[in-house]
Amino acid sequence: MNRREAVGLIEAIGLATAIEAADAAVKSANVRLIGYEACKGDGMSTIKVAGDIGAVKAAVDAATAACAKGRGVWATKVIARPSEGIEKLIYNNQTVGFTPPVEPEAEVVTKAVTIEENVETAEENVETAEENEETAEENTEE
């Protein structure tokens, strides 16, 4: 969630009314539809939108007007800057249409090394060690 985004909640009575409200909200202002959440009891659904505070207010007003054509609106709320603590309430797996962002997995690169390559590397390391010993002996003799 973008920390600068406001969140608008529209609790409509009936799913058809909620869908019409969501349609009106996204068409009336530059907001992003987060999704809807079915509430328990009375067939209510909560529409969730996000965007600039002015756009969210306009979208909630348009959705409220659209709900008047259907069974009505129960409640609306605009939260200007939601706290990090309530993000889990807004962005959750109960919200239909919301898919949490997936972080890309780190790519693991492996190099297959054959036994022959290991033997060659070991032989080179032994030769280098012997050369280092000879150089060290020469330096101590001088």
N, C-alpha and C positions, 0 to 999 in steps of 0.2 A: 504494500500500500504506500502510496506517495504521501508523505507527511503534510503536504500542502493541500491535499484534497479534502473537501467537505463530503459528508455522507448524508444522503436523504433517505428516509424510511417512510413508506406509505403502506398503511395497513388497510387493505381493502376487504370488503365482505364478498366472498365468492371468487373462485379462480378466474372466471371469465372477466369479471370486473377488474381484477388485478392485472390481467394481461392487457386489457384496454388501457389501464392506467400506466402500465410500463411503456406501452406504445406511445401514448401521449407525452410521457416524460422524456423519452429519448428523441422524439421528433421536435419537441418545443425548445430544447436547449442543448448545448454542447456538454452532455453528461455521458458517462459510461454506465451501462447496466451491469451491475454486479450479479444479479440474479433475483430469485424469489425464494421465500421460505414459507412453507405451509405451517400455519399456526395450529395448535391443538384446540379444537372446539369452535363451533359456530361457522366453520368453513372459511375462516379468514386466511389471507395470504399477505405476507409482507414483501413489498417490492423494495429493492435496495439499489440506489444509484450513487455515483461518485463523480466529482468534478470540482470546478471553481465554486465558491460559495454563492455567487450571484446566479450562476447557471443551475446549481442544485435547487435554490429557492424557486426559481422560475419553473423548473421541472416538477417540483413537488406541487406547486400551485396548479400547473396544467394537469397533473395526474389527479389531483383532488377534484377538479372540474370534470374530468372524464369519469370519475367514480360516481358522480351524481347521475350519470346516464344509466348506471347499473344499479346494483344493490346498495351502493354507498361506500363511504370511507369511515373507518372506525377511528383512526388516529394518524397523524403525520408528525414527523420530527426531522429537523435539520441540525446536524452537528457540524459546527464550523471546522474544528480541528480535533478529531477524535484522539483520545489518549491511547497510548500503546496497549494499555491494559484491556481495552474493550475491542481491540482488533479481532480477537478470537471469537467474539460474539457476532461480529459483522461478517468476517471472512471465515466461514467454517464449512464442514462437509455436509451440513444440513441445507445449505443454500444451493438450490437447483440452478445450474448454469454456471456456477463458479468452479473454476479449476485452479488449484493452487499452483503457483509457479514452480517449475522443476529446475533445480540447480543442476547444471551439467556435471557429470562425473569426470573426475580427473582421468586422463588417458594414461594407461600404464604401458610403457614401452619396455619390452624385454628383448634381449639379444640372445639368440641361441648360439652357444659355443660348443664346438665339437671337442672330443677328447684329444684329437690330434692338435688342435689349436692350444689347448691347455698344456700339452706336453711341450710344444714349441715355445710357448711363453715361459714355462718353467726352465727349459734349457737356456733360453736367453737370459733369464734372471740369474742362473748359476754362473754363466760366462761373465756377466756384468759384475757379479760379486767377486769372482776370482780376479778380474782385472782391477777392481777396487782394492783388493788385498795386496796385489803386486805393487800398485801405486803407493799404497800406504807403507809397504816395506821399503820401497825406494826412498820415500820421503824421510823415513826414520833413519836410514843409513847415511844420508847426506848430512 
